[in-house]
Amino acid sequence: MTSIQSSANFKGNKSNLPHKLCVLCRRSMVWRKAWANNWDAVKYCSTHCSRAAKSKR
């Protein structure tokens, strides 16, 4: 996983966004601006996967 570069160099270059796999369904997740502050803590690709993981406990 790479860190996000300055917006001047990064604008429009979405192919180089960091990504990771969902813990539950193993789908690839691409970095979103909404996750910028907690990207390391993001584990699930969707609310559905998050709820399903909690119900399996």
C-alpha positions in Angstrom: 0.0 0.0 0.0 1.4 3.3 -1.0 0.8 6.7 0.6 -1.2 9.4 -1.2 1.0 11.9 -2.9 0.2 15.7 -3.2 -3.0 16.5 -5.0 -1.0 18.4 -7.7 0.8 15.2 -8.8 -2.1 12.9 -8.2 -5.1 14.6 -9.8 -6.8 12.3 -12.3 -4.4 9.4 -11.8 -6.8 6.9 -10.3 -4.9 3.8 -11.4 -2.2 4.5 -8.7 -4.6 4.6 -5.8 -3.7 2.2 -2.9 -6.0 -0.8 -2.5 -6.6 -3.7 -0.1 -8.8 -6.7 0.1 -12.0 -7.0 2.1 -11.5 -9.3 5.1 -14.8 -11.0 4.6 -15.5 -11.3 0.8 -11.9 -10.8 -0.5 -13.0 -8.1 -3.0 -10.5 -5.4 -3.8 -11.2 -2.0 -2.2 -9.6 1.2 -3.7 -8.7 4.1 -1.5 -11.5 6.8 -1.1 -11.2 10.3 0.1 -13.7 9.5 2.8 -11.3 6.9 4.2 -8.3 9.2 4.2 -8.2 9.6 8.0 -8.6 5.9 8.8 -7.4 3.9 5.8 -5.4 1.6 8.0 -8.5 0.7 10.0 -10.8 0.0 7.1 -11.4 -3.8 6.9 -14.7 -4.2 5.0 -15.8 -3.1 1.5 -19.4 -2.4 2.5 -21.9 -2.1 5.3 -23.2 -5.5 4.3 -19.8 -7.1 4.9 -19.3 -5.2 8.2 -22.6 -6.4 9.5 -22.1 -10.0 8.3 -18.7 -10.1 10.1 -20.3 -8.8 13.4 -23.1 -11.5 13.2 -20.5 -14.3 12.8 -18.9 -13.4 16.1 
